[in-house]
Amino acid sequence: MSVLVVDLGSTGVRAAVVRPDASIEHLHYREVLPSTPLQGFMEYDASALADAILDVSGSAMADAGHVDAVGITNQRATAVLWDRATGEPLGPAVSWQDLRTVGMCLGLRAQGLRIAPNTSASKLVFLLDMADPDRRRAEAGELCFGTIDTWATWTLSAGTVHVTDPSNAAVTDLLRTDASGWASDVLDALRIPEVVLPQIVDSSGVFGNAAALDGSPPMAGIAGDQQASLLGQACTSPGQAKATFGTGGMLDVCVGPERPAFETRGGAGCYPIVAWRVGDETTWGVEAAMLTAGSAITWLRDDMGLISSAAESAEIAAACEHTDDVWFVPALVGVGTPDWDFGARGTLIGLTRGTGRAEVVRAVLEGIAHRGADLLDAAEADGQLRVETLRVDGGMSANEVFVQALADACARPVELSPVTEATTLGAAFLAGAAVGTWSFDDLSQLWNPRTVVEPRRVTDRDRWRDAKSRALGQVPELSALDF
């Protein structure tokens, strides 16, 4: 029994078919890039996203033939508002990275309501204020809101299914802290009629049919991208963790059925997340984030001219055995967990006349690895769990020098995902579990890392922390922001 997976990322939409042996076939991709009409704005053409969803899904199914279920995974918190009757978007899809509502969030904070600008809540308020300022149409049930998973299910169902799952609902800032439903007090404070919100369904379970596709296969799985990656790397037991290193980096730890004790952010800077919900059981996790990872490699290539390709960074860094005490702090747009300092800036220290290109490139890779170790330390502290082995996916998992540096900085083994993007497998498992392809008990048997990297040397974490301290607080007005 095969599963079609639709994966909506930050730069495009891909679809692929996952077979019962967890092999991935018939991958189709269509680029859909965000636009930045003003500084701090980042948005998508929601109609272009819908076209891409149908295009890649149809192409994958044309190659593969019949599929038994559809799974969806997505960039989280990007907000879409549309007309329920026509399906027409009422404005852009406002990206999770968009900062146009920072002022609104600061005003709400002063009123005692903590809403972060990278969640969906303030983005929905912005869209409603533009399209329906008096909320007449919203209150009449004429409008629909959704994160990108909701927009995808609406598109695939030909406008008949309006749902989300708890892993996506939890990053809207509109869900009750126990994930039991929408928070009416927050909705009232933000003037959001609940009727515009989607129904919350299980992450695994049939919730409608993809009527826009041949054969109308059942839609049976939804998860946000980081949660799908957690599941795709078989991190289903407390203490199992994965890290995804792409443009930025996310580290997630499975905590289990008990919600983390902190409400919004733990003492070490992590957030509680809903990993997934099946039946009456919610699985929780904690998430740590770094704002700069692969984007530092892009900086080396496009801005500094020290490498000609991302892949070359490993070759150049391997030309030296160590950085000769050169340290790079990857804080090009601030620092996330544990410091959450948006005014931190990228810092390169320890340069001498003998410092060359290889030392600088290696310092960048090792700096990203140390930030990964920061995330692991924070997640263990806030999750109150020991992580024995870290599982890793994302584009940077192909960089051997970085992966070795990560194992060294974390002082534990790193298992590399058999596929670069484990999100596809995670969404497939959720959908397949609903139609009998797999059970959750099968996942540990299906996990087969492409390699395991053991630590080789002890790194100077104190020296790293000293270097990072010099990067903090460089733009005081941004460092003062706290969401």
Secondary structure, 3 states (H helix, E strand, C coil): CCEEEEEECCCEEEEEEECCCCCEEEEEEEECCCECCCCCCCEECHHHHHHHHHHHHHHHHHHHCCCCEEEEEECCCCEEEEECCCCCECCCEECCCCCCCHHHHHHHHHCCCCCCCCCCHHHHHHHHHHHCCCCHHHHCCCEEEEEHHHHHHHHHCCCCCCEECHHHHCCCCCECCCCCCECHHHHHHHCCCHHHCCEECCCEEEEEECCCCCCCCEEEEEEEHHHHHHHHCCCCCCCCEEEEECCCEEEEEEEECCCCCCCCCCCCCCEEEEEEEECCEEEEEEEEEECCCHHHHHHHHHHCCCCCCCCHHHHHHCCCCCCCCCEEECCCCCECCCCCECCCCCEEECCCCCCCHHHHHHHHHHHHHHHHHHHHHHHHHHHCCCCCCEEEECHHHHCHHHHHHHHHHHCCCEEECCCCCCHHHHHHHHHHHHHCCCCHHHHHHHCCCCEEECCCCCCCHHHHHHHHHHHCCCCHHHHCCCC
